């Protein structure tokens, strides 16, 4: 699969409901979602573990996922050295 298609398929709005986030995660071969704004600017990421903790904490599945987003994630490219990240 083309990496651009994967990135697009895991990029969602921060207003997405927890249930919809889980449905999206279930369709894709990754364990996280990228939260983007209307201009596709990265706002943060949310992992399967983040969602699991929110659900265990009693959050309703129809609640927006935005409170679970890890803002300002560390972003690296394949040319970056681990020591520099």
C-alpha positions as CSV (number, residue, x, y, z in Angstrom):
1,X,0.0,0.0,0.0
2,X,1.1,3.5,-0.8
3,X,2.3,5.4,2.3
4,X,0.3,8.5,1.3
5,X,-2.9,6.4,1.3
6,X,-2.0,5.1,4.8
7,X,-1.4,8.5,6.1
8,X,-4.6,9.8,4.7
9,X,-6.5,6.8,6.1
10,X,-5.3,7.4,9.6
11,X,-5.7,11.2,9.6
12,X,-8.9,12.2,11.4
13,X,-10.4,15.3,13.0
14,X,-10.0,15.9,16.7
15,X,-13.8,16.0,17.0
16,X,-14.2,12.4,16.0
17,X,-16.0,10.2,18.5
18,X,-14.1,7.6,20.4
19,X,-16.2,4.8,18.7
20,X,-15.4,6.2,15.2
21,X,-11.7,6.4,16.1
22,X,-11.8,2.7,17.1
23,X,-13.6,1.8,13.9
24,X,-10.9,3.6,11.9
25,X,-8.1,2.0,13.9
26,X,-9.6,-1.4,13.3
27,X,-9.5,-0.9,9.5
28,X,-5.8,0.1,9.3
29,X,-2.5,-1.8,9.9
30,X,-1.3,0.7,12.6
31,X,-2.0,1.4,16.2
32,X,-2.4,5.1,16.2
33,X,-4.3,7.9,14.5
34,X,-3.0,11.4,13.5
35,X,-5.3,14.2,14.5
36,X,-5.3,17.0,11.9
37,X,-7.0,20.3,11.5
38,X,-9.0,21.4,8.5
39,X,-5.7,22.3,6.7
40,X,-4.2,18.9,7.5
41,X,-1.8,20.3,10.0
42,X,-0.8,17.7,12.6
43,X,-2.3,18.5,16.0
44,X,-1.3,15.3,17.7
45,X,-1.7,11.6,17.9
46,X,-3.8,9.1,19.8
47,X,-2.9,5.5,20.2
48,X,-4.9,2.4,20.8
49,X,-3.6,2.4,24.4
50,X,-4.8,6.0,24.9
51,X,-8.3,5.1,23.8
52,X,-8.3,2.0,25.9
53,X,-7.4,4.0,29.0
54,X,-10.2,6.6,28.3
55,X,-12.8,3.8,27.9
56,X,-11.6,2.1,31.1
57,X,-11.8,5.5,32.8
58,X,-15.5,5.5,32.0
59,X,-15.7,7.9,29.0
60,X,-18.7,7.5,26.7
61,X,-18.0,6.0,23.3
62,X,-19.8,9.0,21.7
63,X,-17.5,11.5,23.4
64,X,-14.9,13.3,21.2
65,X,-11.4,11.8,21.2
66,X,-9.8,15.3,21.5
67,X,-9.1,15.1,25.2
68,X,-7.0,12.0,24.6
69,X,-4.7,13.5,22.0
70,X,-1.0,13.7,22.7
71,X,-0.2,17.1,21.4
72,X,3.2,18.1,20.0
73,X,4.4,14.6,19.1
74,X,8.0,14.1,18.2
75,X,8.2,13.8,14.4
76,X,11.1,12.2,12.7
77,X,12.1,11.2,9.2
78,X,13.9,8.1,8.0
79,X,17.1,10.2,7.6
80,X,17.1,11.4,11.3
81,X,19.5,9.9,13.8
82,X,18.0,8.5,17.0
83,X,20.5,10.5,19.0
84,X,19.1,13.7,17.4
85,X,15.5,13.1,18.1
